[in-house]
Amino acid sequence: MDTIRIDKWLWAVRLFKTRSQASEACRKGNVKMDGQPVKASREVGPGNIIDIHQNPIVKTVEVKVAIKNRVGAKLVDLNMADLTPQSEYDKLIIISEMNPEWRDRGTGRPTKKDRRSITKLKDNKL
């Protein structure tokens, strides 16, 4: 059976931008198999189910192929199956909608009108 280190696999299927980020997530206990935190050196193979806590959601993926090299974004679906329920992805949408005070970088200071509308929003929340 073909196996590979979990940190390398997480990096190869683009769940983390760098391998060191994948290793750190394992070290912090954000990566679990069978409900137990795993070390970065844990071997994974086809059929393993992995839970990854990426704030604010928990992704659940199944290993289809234990690959060693990073693949293009279009080929990720051939190597893993995303088992994350839609309700987890809905959390991201809700959180993005709940932050109306966010301003784009470089737009400068809020005008007097902007400040009043922000204050109005804050008063309505309380």
C-alpha positions in Angstrom: 0.0 0.0 0.0 1.4 3.4 -1.0 1.7 5.8 1.9 3.2 9.3 2.5 3.7 11.7 5.4 0.5 13.7 6.1 2.2 17.1 6.1 3.6 16.4 2.6 0.2 15.2 1.3 -1.7 18.2 2.8 0.8 20.5 0.9 0.6 18.5 -2.3 -3.2 18.7 -2.5 -3.1 22.4 -1.8 -4.8 22.4 1.6 -1.9 24.5 2.9 0.3 26.9 1.0 3.5 25.6 2.4 4.7 22.3 3.9 5.8 24.1 7.0 2.3 25.5 7.5 1.0 21.9 7.2 3.5 20.7 9.7 2.6 23.5 12.1 -1.1 22.7 11.8 -0.3 19.1 12.8 1.9 20.3 15.7 -1.0 22.5 17.0 -3.5 19.7 16.8 -5.5 21.1 14.0 -5.2 18.0 11.9 -7.0 14.8 13.1 -7.5 11.3 11.9 -10.2 9.2 13.7 -10.7 12.0 16.2 -7.1 11.9 17.3 -4.5 14.7 16.6 -1.7 13.4 14.4 2.0 14.3 14.1 3.4 15.6 10.8 5.2 12.3 10.3 2.1 10.2 10.3 1.7 8.1 7.2 -1.5 8.3 5.2 -2.8 6.2 2.4 -5.9 5.8 0.2 -9.1 5.6 2.2 -7.9 7.6 5.2 -10.3 10.4 6.3 -8.7 13.6 7.7 -10.3 16.5 9.6 -8.6 19.8 9.3 -9.6 22.7 11.5 -9.1 25.9 9.4 -10.7 28.6 11.5 -13.8 29.0 11.4 -14.6 25.8 9.6 -13.6 22.1 9.9 -12.8 20.5 6.5 -13.2 16.8 6.1 -11.3 15.1 3.2 -10.6 11.6 2.1 -7.3 10.5 0.6 -7.8 9.0 -2.8 -4.1 8.8 -3.9 -1.0 9.3 -1.8 0.9 11.8 -4.0 4.4 13.1 -3.3 4.6 16.2 -5.6 2.3 19.2 -5.6 -0.3 19.1 -8.3 -2.2 21.8 -10.2 -5.5 23.0 -8.8 -7.4 21.3 -11.5 -5.9 17.9 -10.6 -6.7 18.1 -6.8 -10.1 16.3 -7.2 -8.3 13.2 -8.6 -6.2 12.9 -5.4 -8.7 13.8 -2.7 -12.5 13.8 -2.0 -13.9 16.7 -0.1 -16.4 15.3 2.4 -17.0 18.7 4.2 -20.8 19.3 4.7 -22.3 22.4 3.0 -23.2 23.8 6.4 -19.4 24.4 7.1 -19.1 26.4 3.9 -22.2 28.4 4.8 -20.5 29.6 8.0 -18.0 31.4 5.8 -20.8 33.2 3.9 -22.5 34.2 7.1 -19.3 35.6 8.6 -18.5 37.6 5.5 -22.0 39.1 5.5 -21.8 40.0 9.2 -18.9 42.4 8.8 -20.4 45.5 7.2 -17.8 47.9 8.8 -15.0 46.4 6.8 -13.4 48.9 4.4 -11.1 48.3 1.5 -7.4 49.1 2.1 -6.4 52.4 0.6 -9.8 54.0 0.7 -8.7 56.5 3.3 -10.4 57.7 6.4 -14.1 57.4 6.6 -16.0 60.6 5.8 -18.5 62.1 8.2 -21.3 60.4 6.4 -19.5 57.0 6.6 -18.8 57.5 10.3 -22.5 58.2 11.0 -23.6 55.1 9.1 -21.1 53.0 10.9 -22.3 54.4 14.2 -25.9 53.6 13.2 -24.9 50.0 12.4 -23.2 49.6 15.8 -26.2 51.0 17.6 -28.6 48.6 15.8 -26.4 45.6 16.8 -26.5 46.4 20.5 
